[in-house]
Structures are given as C-alpha cells and as structure tokens.
Amino acid sequence: MTAGRCSPDVVVIGAGVAGLACAQDLVAAGVAVQVLEASDGVGGRMRSDRVDGFVVDRGFQVFNTSYPQVRRRLALPGLDLRPFSPGVLVHTEAGRRRLTHPGARPSTLGDLVSGRVAGPRDLAALGALAASDALLPPTRLKRRSDRSTRAALARAGFTDAFVERFFRPFLSGVFLEDRLETSARVFHLVWRSMLRGTLCLPADGVGAVPRALAGALPEGVVRLGTPVERLTDDGVGTAARETVPARAVVVATGPGPAVALMPDVSVPAYRAVTTYYHAPAQSPLHEPTLMVDVRRRFLNTCVLSEVAASYAPSGRALVATSVLGADAEGREAGLREALSEVYETDAARWDLLAVRTVPEALPAMAAPQELTRTTRVAPGRYVCGDHRATGSVQGAMASGARAAREVLRDLPRR
C-alpha cells in the first residue's frame, strides 16, 4: 500500500453508477472503502464531454426520475433536470405522428381519435396496458410468467400493424434490439417507469449523475487513474505495481474488464450503439421530443439543445441520432438522408461534431430473464453491474446496493 494511505476494508473496482452506489452504502454502514477507477473521471458509460462548447454525452441517454434507486440516492433539484416532451413523434410514410397519453398533452387527442396513430383496438389495448403497468406494484409485474416482449404485446391485444408502427421502432431504442425479444418482465417494469416518471437530462449532461453520486462520498474514497490489473489473495494489484490490501473486493466494471479480472464470471451478450452528434446552424425541430422512424433507419433522434439549451453554444443547435452497432464507412452519409426527410430540412449542411460508439452499451435481456442475481463469486469476492440485474441505471445501482448488502453480511466485524 502506498505510504500514507490506510488499508481499506473493501476495494471497489470501477466508479460507474454500480460501484458508486455500492460504495455509498458501505460508507453509510461505517466500512472503510476505496474506489479505484482506471479512467480520469467517474461514470463509466455515463460520462459527458465538452466539444467546441457543446455537451456531448458518451452515447445518447435519458434520465428517468421514477427509478427507486435514483430517488433514494440523488437530490434531483441539484441536477438541474430538463424534461423531454411527453410521448414520442413517429415518422411514418404520411409524415410525423405524435403518440402520447392525452391526459399529459390534450392537444394530441386529435391524432389519437382520428385513427392516424392507432385504431380503436390498439387504443383500448394501450389504455389497458398503461393502467395495469402504472398501477400494479412492481412485485406483481416481476412475478408474471416471462415471455418475449413481442409475445406480451400480442397477448395484450395489440395488432401486428401497431406493433410494427410504434412499439418496434420505439423499443428498439430502449433495448437496443429490433426483434422485440427482450423479456416481457423487463418491458413491463421499464414501461411502468416511463408512465410514472419524467424522462429528462441534466443541464450539464448525463455525466452529472455519477458526479453527484461521487460527490456524496467522503473525500479520498475515489481514486482516479488507477487501473487494477489483478486480484490478489488479500486485495488487488494495480497497473502501477501497487498492492492494495482489503478484506473484500467488489468488481464493478463493465463486462469485459469484469471477466478479465474474474474469468469464472459469466456475463450476457451486450448490444453496441453509436450516436452521431450533428450541429446545424439552427434547430430543425422546435420542441424537446424524441422521434423514431417506422422504417427503422435509426433508433431515435432528438434536438438535444431543445431539451437543454446548455447542450449547445448560443445560436447553435445539437442533434443526437443513435443507430444499432458500430460506426461504419458510409453510414453517416446515409443517415443524413434519413434525417433530411424526418426533419424536413437539408441535413447535408449540418456539421458532424462527434461520433460516440459504446460497444457494451446494454446487456441482452431475452426471456426468461433473471431480474437480479447474487453478487457473490467467491469468499471475499463480489461482482456487480447491470449485467447482474437489468440494463438500466436502476439495475446498475440496485446491483451495487445488493453487493453492499452481501459484503456487509459476510464481512467479519473488527
């Protein structure tokens, strides 16, 4: 151990939201914790960069205020949250159509009752689904028999046409897969969170969330720029050949580094996503609304500077558009053609500000899906992250909380 440092009871490897949540709970229980983070900042996949005066998140993300772990750990007013408009714009062969609950936005009632968005059968199914998922306690939703989301939507009475027109393009951006094979349990819980919460972004970027978590920890708990190379019999060894002894180690990294440190840990396949950030001279859509495409040429697109003006310098706009998989030659040029159509403008004139690919953005969650898994791997060894729960901020934090509980149960009292 480096001179001058006290040996911690627990080392947490990784300062993403799972590791920070774990550290919070251990510190609250009076345990000495050291969080070791390889990079130069906290957040893992939830980080934000400043590029030429713009805020560029490392992959487009939204923040949901209804998650229980979020409400438990964060003072939401301090994040300066800026909301998206309720609902979603669906670009169809007949132009843009808006789908949202009319109670949240009465002006959308015309699109609904006219049948331009959904017929009577689908409207009835949508109302029943909203009532069931919003009102039932989450424990009831978790106990339902599991099946694919597509099968669950058919069972709920939706027509194939409406599923293809709305659910498939919209949920592709939520689960990063376009076959609706994600667990219905996961779908119902996510749908519930959307109905009960507000989708928004912090004014300083999504990276403000992990910064707030880290800011609640005592000074010195988080060490940046300290990659861990190996686990030892009594702690960890860093890339700088420093040995940090600890009675317990929690691996809270992404799936790749977790397997490198603990080869016996099994992780699911992960979905990759790429987000293109364009900077047009002016906003192509004067509202903070998410838009999807029935032709699925992209996952979703939105004008981030309409959600939070702080995302772009004065007099400029910022558009984020996400696609499945990695960047490839010619992909951005084809994307501009789609954006020109859906925004009814000439996107060829837009500046390409940044491209962000997240290779391990979200775990695959096909049915049957375990909603939570033990974090214990071996005596004194634990692993947490969204790959041990559900692919969301809630899942990552809940896994970190579970790791803390299991460490506290196992750790001998001094």
C-alpha positions as CSV (number, residue, x, y, z in Angstrom):
1,M,0.0,0.0,0.0
2,T,1.3,3.5,-0.8
3,A,2.8,5.2,2.2
4,G,0.3,7.5,4.0
5,R,-2.8,5.5,2.9
6,C,-4.9,3.5,5.3
7,S,-5.8,0.0,4.3
8,P,-9.5,-0.2,3.4
9,D,-11.9,-2.9,4.4
10,V,-13.3,-3.1,0.9
11,V,-11.9,-2.2,-2.5
12,V,-14.5,-1.4,-5.2
13,I,-13.1,-1.6,-8.7
14,G,-14.8,0.9,-11.0
15,A,-16.5,4.2,-10.4
16,G,-19.6,3.7,-12.6
17,V,-23.0,4.1,-11.0
18,A,-23.0,0.5,-9.7
19,G,-19.6,0.9,-7.9
20,L,-20.6,4.3,-6.6
21,A,-23.9,3.0,-5.2
22,C,-22.1,0.1,-3.6
23,A,-19.5,2.5,-2.0
24,Q,-22.3,4.8,-0.7
25,D,-24.0,2.0,1.2
26,L,-20.7,0.6,2.6
27,V,-19.6,4.1,3.8
28,A,-23.0,4.6,5.4
29,A,-22.5,1.4,7.3
30,G,-19.2,2.6,8.6
31,V,-17.0,0.5,6.4
32,A,-13.7,1.9,5.1
33,V,-13.9,1.8,1.3
34,Q,-11.5,2.6,-1.6
35,V,-12.9,3.0,-5.1
36,L,-10.3,2.5,-7.8
37,E,-11.2,3.9,-11.2
38,A,-9.0,3.3,-14.3
39,S,-10.0,6.4,-16.2
40,D,-9.7,10.1,-15.5
41,G,-13.3,10.6,-14.3
42,V,-16.3,8.8,-12.7
43,G,-19.3,7.5,-14.6
44,G,-18.2,4.6,-16.8
45,R,-20.7,4.7,-19.7
46,M,-22.4,7.7,-18.1
47,R,-20.0,10.5,-19.0
48,S,-20.2,13.8,-20.8
49,D,-17.5,15.6,-22.8
50,R,-17.2,19.3,-23.8
51,V,-16.6,19.6,-27.6
52,D,-16.3,23.1,-29.1
53,G,-18.7,24.4,-26.5
54,F,-21.2,21.6,-26.9
55,V,-22.1,19.0,-24.3
56,V,-21.6,15.5,-25.8
57,D,-22.7,12.5,-23.8
58,R,-20.8,9.3,-24.5
59,G,-23.8,7.8,-26.2
60,F,-27.3,9.2,-26.1
61,Q,-29.0,8.5,-22.8
62,V,-32.1,9.7,-21.0
63,F,-32.6,10.0,-17.2
64,N,-35.7,8.6,-15.6
65,T,-36.8,10.3,-12.4
66,S,-39.1,7.4,-11.3
67,Y,-36.4,4.8,-10.6
68,P,-36.4,3.9,-6.9
69,Q,-32.6,3.9,-6.6
70,V,-32.4,7.3,-8.2
71,R,-34.9,8.8,-5.8
72,R,-33.1,7.3,-2.9
73,R,-29.6,8.5,-3.7
74,L,-29.9,11.8,-5.6
75,A,-31.2,15.2,-4.8
76,L,-33.0,15.7,-8.1
77,P,-33.2,19.6,-7.9
78,G,-29.4,19.7,-7.7
79,L,-29.1,18.0,-11.1
80,D,-31.0,20.9,-12.9
81,L,-33.1,18.4,-14.9
82,R,-34.7,19.5,-18.2
83,P,-37.6,17.3,-19.4
84,F,-38.4,15.8,-22.7
85,S,-41.9,16.4,-24.0
86,P,-44.3,13.6,-23.0
87,G,-44.7,10.9,-25.7
88,V,-42.9,10.4,-28.9
89,L,-43.0,11.5,-32.6
90,V,-43.3,8.7,-35.0
91,H,-42.1,9.4,-38.6
92,T,-44.4,7.5,-40.9
93,E,-45.0,7.3,-44.6
94,A,-47.6,10.1,-44.1
95,G,-45.4,12.3,-42.1
96,R,-44.9,12.8,-38.3
97,R,-47.5,11.5,-35.9
98,R,-47.5,12.1,-32.2
99,L,-48.3,9.4,-29.7
100,T,-48.7,10.3,-26.0
101,H,-51.2,10.0,-23.2
102,P,-53.9,12.7,-23.9
103,G,-54.0,13.5,-20.2
104,A,-50.4,14.6,-20.4
105,R,-50.8,16.5,-23.6
106,P,-54.5,17.2,-24.5
107,S,-53.5,18.7,-27.9
108,T,-52.6,15.2,-29.1
109,L,-56.1,13.9,-28.8
110,G,-56.8,14.7,-32.5
111,D,-54.0,12.3,-33.7
112,L,-55.4,9.5,-31.5
113,V,-59.2,9.7,-32.2
114,S,-58.6,10.3,-35.9
115,G,-57.0,6.8,-36.2
116,R,-53.9,8.3,-37.7
117,V,-51.8,6.8,-35.0
118,A,-53.8,3.8,-33.7
119,G,-57.2,2.2,-34.3
120,P,-59.8,1.5,-31.6
121,R,-58.5,-1.9,-30.8
122,D,-54.9,-0.6,-30.2
123,L,-56.1,2.4,-28.3
124,A,-58.1,0.2,-26.0
125,A,-55.1,-2.1,-25.5
126,L,-52.8,0.9,-24.9
127,G,-55.1,2.2,-22.2
128,A,-55.4,-1.2,-20.5
129,L,-51.6,-1.6,-20.6
130,A,-51.0,1.8,-19.2
131,A,-53.5,1.3,-16.3
132,S,-52.1,-2.2,-15.5
133,D,-48.4,-1.3,-15.6
134,A,-48.8,2.1,-13.9
135,L,-51.0,0.9,-11.0
136,L,-49.8,-2.7,-10.2
137,P,-47.0,-2.9,-7.7
138,P,-43.6,-3.9,-9.2
139,T,-43.6,-7.1,-7.2
140,R,-46.7,-8.3,-9.2
141,L,-45.0,-7.4,-12.5
142,K,-41.9,-9.3,-11.5
143,R,-43.8,-12.5,-10.7
144,R,-45.5,-12.7,-14.1
145,S,-44.5,-15.6,-16.3
146,D,-41.9,-14.4,-18.7
147,R,-42.0,-14.3,-22.5
148,S,-40.7,-12.1,-25.2
149,T,-42.0,-8.5,-25.5
150,R,-43.5,-9.3,-28.9
151,A,-45.5,-12.2,-27.4
152,A,-46.6,-10.0,-24.5
153,L,-47.8,-7.3,-26.8
154,A,-49.8,-9.8,-28.8
155,R,-51.3,-11.2,-25.6
156,A,-52.2,-7.6,-24.6
157,G,-54.4,-7.3,-27.7
158,F,-52.2,-5.1,-30.0
159,T,-52.4,-5.6,-33.7
160,D,-49.3,-6.5,-35.6
161,A,-49.6,-3.3,-37.6
162,F,-49.5,-1.1,-34.5
163,V,-46.6,-3.1,-33.0
164,E,-44.6,-2.5,-36.2
165,R,-45.7,1.1,-36.4
166,F,-44.9,2.1,-32.9
167,F,-43.6,-0.5,-30.4
168,R,-40.9,-2.0,-32.6
169,P,-39.2,1.4,-33.6
170,F,-39.7,2.9,-30.1
171,L,-38.5,-0.1,-28.1
172,S,-35.5,-0.7,-30.4
173,G,-34.1,2.5,-29.0
174,V,-34.9,1.5,-25.4
175,F,-33.5,-2.1,-25.5
176,L,-31.0,-1.8,-28.4
177,E,-32.5,-4.7,-30.3
178,D,-35.1,-4.6,-33.1
179,R,-36.8,-8.0,-32.8
180,L,-38.8,-7.4,-29.6
181,E,-37.1,-10.4,-28.0
182,T,-36.4,-8.6,-24.7
183,S,-38.0,-10.1,-21.6
184,A,-41.6,-9.1,-21.0
185,R,-40.9,-8.7,-17.3
186,V,-38.2,-6.1,-18.2
187,F,-40.5,-4.4,-20.7
188,H,-43.4,-4.0,-18.2
189,L,-41.1,-2.6,-15.5
190,V,-39.5,-0.1,-17.9
191,W,-42.9,0.8,-19.3
192,R,-44.1,1.4,-15.7
193,S,-41.1,3.7,-15.0
194,M,-41.9,5.7,-18.1
195,L,-45.5,6.1,-17.2
196,R,-44.8,7.1,-13.6
197,G,-41.7,9.3,-14.1
198,T,-40.3,12.0,-16.3
199,L,-37.6,11.5,-19.0
200,C,-35.1,14.3,-18.8
201,L,-31.5,15.3,-19.0
202,P,-29.3,17.2,-16.5
203,A,-28.4,20.6,-17.9
204,D,-24.6,19.7,-17.6
205,G,-25.0,16.3,-19.4
206,V,-25.8,12.9,-18.1
207,G,-22.3,12.7,-16.5
208,A,-23.8,15.0,-13.8
209,V,-25.5,11.9,-12.3
210,P,-22.4,9.9,-11.4
211,R,-20.6,13.1,-10.4
212,A,-23.4,13.7,-7.9
213,L,-23.0,10.2,-6.5
214,A,-19.3,10.6,-6.2
215,G,-19.7,14.0,-4.6
216,A,-21.7,12.4,-1.7
217,L,-18.8,10.2,-0.8
218,P,-16.1,11.4,1.7
219,E,-13.0,13.0,0.1
220,G,-10.4,10.5,-0.9
221,V,-12.7,7.5,-1.3
222,V,-12.5,7.6,-5.1
223,R,-9.0,7.3,-6.7
224,L,-9.0,8.1,-10.5
225,G,-6.3,7.0,-12.9
226,T,-5.7,3.8,-11.0
227,P,-6.3,0.7,-13.3
228,V,-6.5,-2.6,-11.4
229,E,-4.5,-5.3,-13.2
230,R,-5.2,-8.3,-11.0
231,L,-6.9,-9.7,-7.9
232,T,-4.5,-11.0,-5.2
233,D,-5.0,-13.3,-2.3
234,D,-5.5,-10.4,0.1
235,G,-6.7,-7.5,-2.2
236,V,-5.8,-6.1,-5.6
237,G,-2.8,-5.2,-7.6
238,T,-2.7,-2.1,-9.8
239,A,-1.1,-1.5,-13.1
240,A,1.5,0.7,-11.3
241,R,2.5,-2.4,-9.3
242,E,0.9,-1.1,-6.2
243,T,-0.7,-3.7,-3.9
244,V,-3.9,-2.5,-2.1
245,P,-4.9,-5.0,0.6
246,A,-8.6,-5.4,1.5
247,R,-10.8,-7.9,3.2
248,A,-13.3,-7.8,0.3
249,V,-13.2,-6.8,-3.3
250,V,-16.1,-5.7,-5.4
251,V,-15.6,-5.7,-9.2
252,A,-18.0,-3.0,-10.5
253,T,-16.5,-2.6,-14.0
254,G,-18.1,-3.2,-17.4
255,P,-18.5,-6.8,-18.5
256,G,-15.2,-7.1,-20.4
257,P,-12.9,-6.0,-17.6
258,A,-15.0,-8.0,-15.1
259,V,-14.3,-11.2,-17.0
260,A,-10.6,-10.3,-17.3
261,L,-10.4,-9.9,-13.5
262,M,-12.7,-12.8,-12.7
263,P,-12.6,-15.4,-15.6
264,D,-15.2,-17.6,-14.0
265,V,-17.8,-14.9,-14.0
266,S,-20.5,-15.3,-16.8
267,V,-21.9,-12.2,-18.5
268,P,-24.6,-11.9,-21.1
269,A,-24.0,-10.7,-24.7
270,Y,-24.0,-6.9,-24.9
271,R,-25.5,-4.6,-27.5
272,A,-23.5,-1.8,-29.1
273,V,-24.8,1.6,-30.1
274,T,-23.4,4.5,-32.0
275,T,-24.6,8.1,-31.6
276,Y,-23.9,10.8,-34.2
277,Y,-23.9,14.4,-32.9
278,H,-24.7,16.9,-35.6
279,A,-24.5,20.7,-35.2
280,P,-26.9,22.5,-37.5
281,A,-26.9,26.3,-37.7
282,Q,-30.5,26.3,-36.3
283,S,-32.9,23.9,-34.7
284,P,-34.7,21.6,-37.2
285,L,-37.5,20.9,-34.6
286,H,-38.6,23.5,-32.1
287,E,-39.6,21.1,-29.3
288,P,-37.8,18.7,-26.9
289,T,-39.3,15.5,-28.3
290,L,-37.9,12.1,-29.1
291,M,-38.6,10.9,-32.7
292,V,-38.5,7.4,-34.1
293,D,-38.8,6.1,-37.6
294,V,-41.2,3.3,-38.8
295,R,-38.6,2.4,-41.4
296,R,-36.0,1.9,-38.6
297,R,-33.2,3.7,-40.4
298,F,-32.1,4.9,-36.9
299,L,-33.1,4.1,-33.3
300,N,-34.1,7.6,-32.4
301,T,-33.2,11.2,-32.9
302,C,-33.8,14.4,-31.0
303,V,-32.7,18.0,-30.8
304,L,-30.8,18.0,-27.5
305,S,-30.5,21.8,-27.4
306,E,-34.3,21.9,-27.3
307,V,-34.3,19.7,-24.2
308,A,-31.5,21.7,-22.5
309,A,-30.2,24.9,-24.2
310,S,-26.9,24.4,-22.3
311,Y,-26.1,21.5,-24.6
312,A,-25.1,23.9,-27.4
313,P,-23.5,27.4,-27.6
314,S,-25.8,30.4,-28.1
315,G,-27.1,30.5,-31.7
316,R,-26.3,26.8,-32.4
317,A,-28.3,23.5,-32.2
318,L,-27.3,20.0,-31.3
319,V,-29.0,16.9,-32.8
320,A,-28.3,13.4,-31.5
321,T,-29.2,10.3,-33.6
322,S,-28.4,6.8,-32.5
323,V,-28.1,3.6,-34.5
324,L,-27.5,0.0,-33.6
325,G,-24.0,-1.3,-33.8
326,A,-20.7,0.4,-34.6
327,D,-19.8,3.2,-36.9
328,A,-19.1,2.1,-40.5
329,E,-17.9,3.7,-43.7
330,G,-20.8,5.4,-45.5
331,R,-23.2,5.0,-42.6
332,E,-23.3,8.7,-41.6
333,A,-23.9,9.8,-45.1
334,G,-26.9,7.5,-45.4
335,L,-28.1,8.7,-42.0
336,R,-28.1,12.3,-43.3
337,E,-30.6,11.4,-46.0
338,A,-32.9,9.9,-43.4
339,L,-32.5,13.0,-41.1
340,S,-33.2,15.3,-44.1
341,E,-36.5,13.5,-44.6
342,V,-37.7,13.3,-41.0
343,Y,-36.7,16.8,-40.0
344,E,-37.9,18.2,-43.4
345,T,-34.6,20.1,-44.0
346,D,-31.2,19.7,-45.7
347,A,-29.1,17.7,-43.2
348,A,-26.3,17.6,-45.7
349,R,-25.4,21.1,-44.5
350,W,-25.0,20.0,-40.8
351,D,-21.6,19.9,-39.2
352,L,-20.7,16.5,-37.8
353,L,-19.5,17.3,-34.3
354,A,-18.7,13.9,-32.8
355,V,-19.4,10.2,-33.1
356,R,-19.6,8.1,-30.0
357,T,-19.8,4.3,-30.0
358,V,-20.5,2.4,-26.8
359,P,-19.5,-1.3,-27.5
360,E,-21.0,-2.6,-24.3
361,A,-24.0,-0.3,-24.0
362,L,-26.7,-2.7,-22.8
363,P,-26.9,-6.3,-21.9
364,A,-29.2,-8.6,-23.9
365,M,-32.2,-9.4,-21.8
366,A,-34.1,-12.2,-23.6
367,A,-36.8,-14.2,-21.8
368,P,-36.6,-15.8,-19.3
369,Q,-34.7,-13.0,-17.6
370,E,-33.4,-13.0,-14.0
371,L,-34.1,-9.6,-12.7
372,T,-31.4,-9.8,-10.1
373,R,-28.5,-12.2,-9.4
374,T,-26.3,-12.6,-6.4
375,T,-23.1,-10.7,-6.5
376,R,-21.1,-13.3,-4.5
377,V,-18.5,-15.1,-6.7
378,A,-16.1,-16.5,-4.0
379,P,-15.2,-15.7,-0.4
380,G,-14.4,-12.0,-0.2
381,R,-15.1,-11.6,-4.0
382,Y,-18.1,-9.9,-5.5
383,V,-19.2,-8.5,-8.8
384,C,-22.0,-6.0,-9.6
385,G,-23.3,-4.0,-12.6
386,D,-26.2,-4.0,-15.0
387,H,-25.2,-7.5,-16.2
388,R,-26.2,-8.8,-12.8
389,A,-29.6,-7.2,-12.9
390,T,-31.4,-5.2,-15.7
391,G,-29.8,-2.9,-18.3
392,S,-30.7,0.5,-16.8
393,V,-29.4,3.0,-14.3
394,Q,-31.9,1.4,-11.8
395,G,-30.5,-2.1,-12.5
396,A,-26.9,-1.0,-12.1
397,M,-27.5,0.9,-8.8
398,A,-29.6,-1.9,-7.4
399,S,-26.9,-4.4,-8.2
400,G,-24.4,-2.1,-6.4
401,A,-26.7,-2.0,-3.4
402,R,-27.1,-5.7,-3.4
403,A,-23.3,-6.1,-3.4
404,A,-23.0,-3.8,-0.4
405,R,-25.7,-5.8,1.5
406,E,-23.9,-9.1,0.7
407,V,-20.5,-7.7,1.7
408,L,-21.9,-6.5,5.0
409,R,-23.5,-9.8,5.7
410,D,-20.2,-11.6,5.0
411,L,-17.6,-9.2,6.3
412,P,-16.3,-10.2,9.8
413,R,-16.7,-7.3,12.3
414,R,-13.4,-6.0,13.6
